[in-house]
Amino acid sequence: MPERKLDIGWMRIFEAVGRLGSLTAAGAELGLSQPAVSYQIRRIEEHVGTALISRLHRGSRLTEAGETLFRAVHAGVERLDDAVRDIRARAGSPVIRVFTDYGFASFWLMPRVADFRRLHPGIEVHVVASQGLDGAQDGTADAAILFGREADFPPGARLLMPERVVPVCSPGFRTRFGPFANALALAHQPLLHLDTVGRARWLTWTSWLAAQGVAREQQQGDLGLNTYGFVIQAAVAEQGVALGWMGLVDAYLADGTLVAVGPEMRRDDCGYWLIVNRAENPQTKAMSDWLLGQS
């Protein structure tokens, strides 16, 4: 009997799970729900006859078999994407790939990118979001918008938005538990944390409170989430107090969905930076000029 071939329509889903280490993050990148991603992974595992993903309390990890499959799939997906870019370039349909993190993509870039497309209807824009920096450094993105200090990035990086942070919560949460007279009062509330891997490039609750003279580590009752969108959703749902980055939460503050409950902290040497990888490309220049004008 001939061997049953594996359906390759799942390739991009499995590649995203393996690369991001999270079913939820893979779903967010691909526009799928977490259950849909989990269902597809189970189907692949049933087909190959072994577990490919170890489900952890937070995220997931590839098994040895999963690592073997991921190496082949990742290389295949990259080659397919490269081929599509080459085809589109030869067909005269310019494509710009912009890499950034989930928070900036969701709260700042996506609400504005429609304006760029109206100004430049002949340019196709692909926004690639990730919580890490790896995708910005592999040469596939035409431009990247990354958070950190100037020293973290190559020469020529342009500051789009300095870091300005203010504690925020829902009006209902403030009514039930506030008012919060000072940072010490905030430190006694459930705090919503953006989980990070390695050194945090942005202010955390620990560093924000330390700047106010309050020592506090993450504790029971706090909630850690792996994307900034989830942090803000939890704040809106009255789960606790979040750090609000100005430029990302402005619309929530303007319509009263969230309210500021503490002093603003600003770091001019830190923020979102624009890195242009193909400055000679006229489409990339149009995008970078537009981004700088928007900021």
PECORLIN-V846848 format. One record per backbone hydrogen bond with DSSP energy under -1.0 kcal/mol. NH is the residue of the N-H (numbers start at 1). CO is the residue of the C=O. E is the energy in kcal/mol with one decimal. If there is no record, write none. Layout:
NH;CO;E
NH;CO;E
This chain:
11;8;-1.6
14;10;-2.3
15;11;-2.6
16;12;-2.2
17;13;-2.2
18;14;-2.6
19;15;-2.4
20;16;-2.5
21;17;-2.1
26;22;-2.0
27;23;-2.3
28;24;-2.4
29;25;-2.3
30;26;-2.0
31;27;-1.2
32;27;-2.7
37;33;-1.9
38;34;-2.7
39;35;-2.5
40;36;-1.9
41;37;-2.3
42;38;-2.2
43;39;-1.9
44;40;-2.0
45;41;-2.5
46;42;-2.4
47;43;-1.8
48;44;-2.5
49;45;-1.9
50;45;-1.0
54;61;-3.8
56;59;-1.9
60;21;-2.4
61;54;-2.1
63;52;-2.1
67;63;-2.7
68;64;-1.8
69;65;-2.2
70;66;-3.0
71;67;-2.2
72;68;-1.2
73;69;-2.7
74;70;-3.6
75;71;-1.6
76;72;-2.0
77;73;-3.0
78;74;-2.3
79;75;-2.1
80;76;-2.4
81;77;-2.6
82;78;-2.5
83;79;-2.3
84;80;-2.4
85;81;-2.4
86;82;-2.3
87;83;-2.5
88;84;-2.7
89;85;-2.4
90;86;-2.4
91;87;-2.0
92;89;-1.0
93;88;-2.3
96;124;-3.1
98;126;-3.0
99;143;-2.5
100;128;-2.2
105;101;-2.4
106;102;-2.7
107;103;-2.7
108;104;-1.8
109;104;-2.9
110;105;-2.6
112;109;-1.3
113;109;-2.1
115;112;-1.6
117;113;-2.1
118;114;-1.8
119;115;-1.9
120;116;-2.3
123;120;-1.9
124;94;-2.8
126;96;-3.4
128;98;-3.0
130;100;-1.8
136;133;-1.6
137;134;-1.5
142;97;-1.7
143;97;-1.8
144;275;-2.7
145;99;-2.9
146;273;-2.2
148;271;-2.3
152;149;-2.0
153;150;-1.7
157;154;-1.3
158;274;-2.2
160;272;-2.9
161;272;-1.6
163;267;-1.3
163;270;-2.9
165;265;-3.0
166;244;-2.2
168;242;-3.1
169;259;-1.8
174;170;-2.1
175;171;-2.2
176;172;-2.0
177;173;-2.6
178;174;-2.4
186;182;-1.6
187;183;-2.1
189;186;-2.2
192;241;-2.9
193;223;-3.1
195;225;-3.2
208;204;-3.0
209;205;-2.7
210;206;-2.0
211;207;-1.7
213;210;-1.5
214;209;-2.7
222;219;-2.2
223;191;-2.3
225;193;-2.7
231;227;-1.5
232;228;-2.3
233;229;-2.3
234;230;-2.4
235;231;-1.9
236;232;-2.6
237;233;-1.9
238;235;-1.7
239;234;-2.5
241;190;-2.2
242;168;-2.8
244;166;-2.9
246;164;-3.0
248;245;-2.2
249;245;-1.8
253;249;-2.0
254;250;-2.6
255;251;-2.0
257;252;-1.1
258;252;-1.9
259;169;-2.8
261;167;-2.5
265;165;-3.1
267;163;-2.7
270;267;-1.4
271;148;-2.2
272;161;-2.4
273;146;-3.2
274;158;-3.5
275;144;-3.1
277;142;-2.6
278;142;-1.2
281;278;-1.6
285;281;-2.4
286;282;-2.1
287;283;-2.1
288;284;-2.8
289;285;-2.8
290;286;-1.9
291;287;-2.6
292;288;-2.5
293;289;-2.0
294;290;-2.4
295;291;-2.0
